[in-house]
Structures are given as structure tokens and as C-alpha cells.
Amino acid sequence: MKLKFSYEILELEDQKFYVPVEYEAEQILQFNQTGNIIFECLMEETSIEEIVETLSKMYKNPKEQIVSFVQQFVDSLKKEGYLVE
């Protein structure tokens, strides 16, 4: 899966903003640190398993908790129409 639209990353101080390149995508997006990592993984073709693997190397949370968080995040992006399979 990957993002439906292309985004450029705009960094201001300690915040990241995802600015759509295509006209069809109308919103600038912003997430917390973990959301940023997931979103940036999705900027390339990836899978939930690959994202979980990336986060597991960074966080000591149980893998089941990471899987649940990633799935919820991905589901919300799908619901809003930001992802393609």
C-alpha cells in the first residue's frame, strides 16, 4: 500500500507538515512523531508488516501494541481516502 497523493515535507522548528503536490489533495497534514514515521513509510510502497518492523526497532512497546496502533492509523488514512492498496 502507499499514499494516493504525493507530499512534500515542510519542517518548521520541531514540527513536520505534509504538503500535497497534486491539486486534488487539498489538506496539509500533521501528525505526532510516530504518525510522522508511519506516514513517511507510506510515501513509498510498503506493508503494515514493514512499518511494524521499523517501529519495533525504535520503540520497546510490545509488538501487538505496535501492530494495533499501525492498523488504526492506516485504517483512518484509508477511511479519509489517503491510501491506495
N, C-alpha and C positions, 0 to 999 in steps of 0.2 A: 504494500500500500504506500501511497505517497500523497502529498498535498495536491489539491486540484489546481491551485494557482501558484505562481512564483512570488517569492517575497524577498525583499532586501532587508538586511538587519541594520537598524539605526540605533546606535548606542549613545545615550546621553547620561553622563555621570555614571551611576551604577545601575541604570535601567536599560533594558533592551526593548525595542519596538520593532514589530514586523510589518513592513510597509508593502502592500501589494504592488506588483509590477504591472499586472493586467488591469484594465479598466473595469472588468466585470466584478472583481473583488473590491468591495467598497470600504472595508473596515481595516483600520490599523489595529493589530493585535498586540497584547501584552500579557505576559504570564509571570509566575514566580520562577525561581531558579530551576526547579525540577521540570516545570512546564516548558521552560526555555530549552532544556536538554532534549525533551521528547519532541518538541516542535522542530528543532534543528535536525534531529534524526529523520523526521518525516519529510524534510526538504529533499531527501534522496529516497529512492526506492528502498524500503525496509520492511521488517515484520515486527510484530509485537515481541516475539522471542528475542530478536536482536536488540530492541530497545530495553527490554528487561535485563539482558546481559550487560549492556552499557551501564545501566543504573546500579546493578548489583555490584559492579566494580567500584562504584562511588559511595554507596550507602550500605550500612550494616543492617538494615531492616531485613526481616525475613522475606524470602523470595515470594511467598504467597501474597504478602502485603504489597510488594512492588508490582506483581502481576495485576493485582486488583486495581491499584492506582492507575497504572498504564492503561488498562482496559477501560476504566471510567473516563479517562482523559480522551482516549481515542474515540470512544462512543459519543462523547459530547461534540468532538470535531466532526464526526460523521453526521450526527443529527443536524448540525449547523451547515452542512454541505461543503466542508473544507477538505474532505478526503476523497480519493478515488481508490478503488481496490485494484 
